[in-house]
């Protein structure tokens, strides 16, 4: 869902920068505290960043000015929350814009908001909600990744609709953009959910103690998992 360079007109590309930068700044502060207090979590943060980079680089043509792809942000949101995930996503998006011609600099604010903020925020809420309802842990992870991906695509559709409203209004334009995206994005979101669940399962088996300290899982579930491993 990266919007390409120069595609958003004034003042929309500036508006998305204004909305995104405070969240990224807040995420940097949290990430700095994490680096001081939870140095053992830094390798996990690197894994989450690499996961976002790899999945979000797998783009499929979708419509003029954008593309469809997995995001990978659900995993980071589960582990570190949406603000830190926004920082990681920003780094990934800058690299992709500069070296992969994926996205752009003027549209960076919009892409950060959709992929780095809106998607992870709803994915985080989905995971926390599912675990509070005592759903199966892996079902919660799948739901988080699926929600994060779909939220990103819906946000991008809304961004494009507001920048290019139809004669009958923004809602008509949003429906048109969302419908075109849905053809590729819904299957991609489901596949991302499956892949994220498998990665989570591996990390859970390897470092359930760390995930408990990060409050991703409950302390009471660590011992049974260690026995199962």
C-alpha positions in Angstrom: 0.0 0.0 0.0 2.9 2.4 -0.5 1.8 5.5 -2.2 4.4 6.5 -4.8 6.5 9.6 -4.9 4.7 12.8 -5.9 1.2 11.2 -6.1 -0.4 13.0 -3.3 -1.2 16.7 -4.0 -0.8 19.7 -1.6 -1.9 19.9 1.2 -2.5 16.2 1.7 1.1 15.0 1.8 2.0 17.7 4.3 -1.0 16.8 6.5 0.0 13.2 6.8 3.5 14.3 7.9 2.0 16.5 10.6 -0.1 13.6 11.9 2.7 11.0 11.7 5.7 12.8 13.2 4.5 13.1 16.8 3.7 9.4 16.9 7.2 8.5 15.6 8.8 10.9 18.0 6.9 9.3 20.9 7.9 5.9 19.6 11.6 6.9 19.5 11.4 7.8 23.2 9.9 4.5 24.1 12.5 2.7 21.9 15.3 4.5 23.8 13.9 3.4 27.1 13.6 -0.1 25.8 17.3 0.0 24.7 18.3 1.0 28.2 16.0 -1.2 30.3 15.5 -4.3 28.1 18.7 -4.8 26.1 17.8 -8.5 25.9 14.8 -7.5 23.8 16.9 -5.8 21.1 17.5 -8.9 19.0 13.7 -9.5 19.0 13.2 -5.9 17.9 15.7 -6.6 15.0 13.7 -9.7 14.0 10.5 -7.6 14.0 12.2 -5.0 11.8 13.5 -7.5 9.4 10.1 -9.2 9.2 8.5 -5.8 8.3 11.2 -5.1 5.7 10.9 -8.4 4.0 7.2 -8.7 3.8 6.5 -5.1 2.9 9.0 -5.3 0.1 7.0 -8.0 -1.7 4.8 -5.7 -3.7 2.1 -6.5 -6.2 0.7 -3.9 -8.7 -2.7 -2.9 -7.5 -3.7 0.5 -8.9 -2.1 3.6 -10.3 -0.1 5.3 -7.5 0.0 2.4 -5.1 0.5 -1.3 -4.7 -0.6 -4.3 -2.6 1.7 -6.2 -0.2 1.9 -7.7 3.2 3.1 -5.4 6.0 4.6 -7.5 8.7 3.7 -4.9 11.3 1.4 -7.1 13.3 4.3 -9.0 14.8 6.1 -5.8 16.0 2.8 -4.4 17.4 2.3 -7.6 19.5 5.9 -7.5 20.8 6.5 -3.8 21.3 3.3 -1.9 20.8 2.3 0.4 17.9 4.5 3.4 18.8 7.8 1.4 18.5 6.5 -0.3 15.5 5.9 3.1 13.9 9.6 3.9 14.4 10.7 0.6 12.8 8.3 1.1 9.9 9.6 4.6 9.3 13.2 3.2 9.0 11.9 0.5 6.6 9.9 3.0 4.5 12.8 5.5 4.2 15.1 2.7 3.0 12.5 1.4 0.5 11.8 4.9 -0.8 15.5 5.7 -1.3 16.8 2.4 -2.6 13.9 0.3 -3.9 11.7 3.0 -5.5 8.9 1.7 -3.3 6.9 4.6 -1.9 8.4 8.1 -1.8 9.8 10.9 0.3 6.9 13.4 -0.2 4.4 10.5 0.5 6.4 9.2 3.4 4.1 10.7 6.0 1.1 9.1 4.5 2.8 5.7 4.2 4.0 5.9 7.8 0.5 6.7 9.0 -1.1 3.8 7.1 1.5 1.1 7.5 3.3 2.3 10.6 0.6 3.8 12.8 -3.0 2.9 11.8 -2.2 -0.8 11.0 -0.1 -1.6 14.1 -2.5 0.3 16.4 -5.5 -1.7 15.3 -3.5 -4.9 15.2 -2.4 -4.3 18.8 -5.9 -3.7 19.9 -7.0 -6.9 18.1 -4.3 -8.9 19.9 -5.1 -7.5 23.3 -8.8 -7.9 22.9 -8.5 -11.5 21.7 -6.2 -12.4 24.6 -8.6 -10.8 27.1 -11.4 -12.8 25.6 -9.2 -15.9 26.2 -9.1 -16.9 22.6 -6.4 -19.3 21.4 -3.1 -17.5 21.5 -2.3 -18.3 17.8 -5.8 -17.2 16.8 -5.0 -13.9 18.5 -1.8 -13.6 16.6 -3.5 -14.4 13.3 -6.2 -11.9 14.0 -3.6 -9.2 14.9 -1.7 -9.6 11.7 -4.8 -9.9 9.5 -6.3 -6.7 11.1 -3.0 -4.8 10.8 -2.8 -5.5 7.1 -6.4 -4.8 6.3 -6.4 -1.6 8.4 -3.3 -0.4 6.5 -5.0 -1.0 3.1 -8.3 0.7 4.3 -6.3 3.7 5.5 -4.5 4.0 2.2 -7.8 3.8 0.4 -9.1 6.6 2.6 -6.0 8.7 2.0 -6.4 8.4 -1.7 -10.1 9.1 -1.5 -9.6 12.3 0.4 -6.9 13.5 -2.0 -9.0 12.5 -5.1 -12.7 12.7 -4.2 -15.3 11.7 -6.7 -17.8 14.1 -7.9 -20.4 12.5 -5.5 -18.0 12.7 -2.5 -15.2 11.1 -0.6 -17.2 8.0 0.4 -17.8 7.1 -3.2 -14.1 7.5 -4.0 -13.2 5.4 -0.9 -15.5 2.6 -1.9 -13.9 2.5 -5.4 -10.3 2.5 -4.0 -11.1 -0.1 -1.3 -12.8 -2.4 -3.8 -9.8 -2.4 -6.1 -7.4 -3.1 -3.3 -9.6 -5.9 -1.9 -8.9 -8.1 -4.9 -5.3 -8.6 -3.9 -5.2 -7.4 -0.3 -7.7 -9.7 1.5 -5.8 -12.9 0.4 -2.5 -11.3 1.2 -3.8 -10.4 4.7 -4.8 -14.0 5.3 -1.5 -15.3 4.1 0.3 -12.7 6.3 -1.7 -13.9 9.3 -0.6 -17.5 8.7 3.1 -16.6 8.2 3.1 -14.3 11.3 1.6 -17.1 13.4 4.3 -19.5 12.4 7.0 -16.9 13.2 5.4 -16.2 16.5 5.2 -19.9 17.4 8.9 -20.3 16.8 9.8 -17.3 18.9 7.5 -18.4 21.6 9.2 -21.7 21.9 12.6 -20.1 21.8 12.1 -17.2 24.2 8.8 -17.5 26.1 10.6 -16.0 29.1 11.4 -12.8 27.2 7.8 -12.6 25.8 6.5 -12.9 29.4 8.7 -10.0 30.5 7.5 -7.9 27.6 3.9 -8.8 28.7 3.2 -10.4 25.4 2.1 -13.6 27.2 1.3 -14.2 30.9 3.9 -15.3 33.4 1.8 -18.3 34.2 2.1 -19.7 30.7 5.9 -19.7 30.6 6.5 -22.8 32.7 4.1 -25.0 30.7 5.7 -23.9 27.5 9.2 -24.6 28.8 8.1 -28.1 29.6 6.5 -28.5 26.2 9.7 -27.4 24.5 
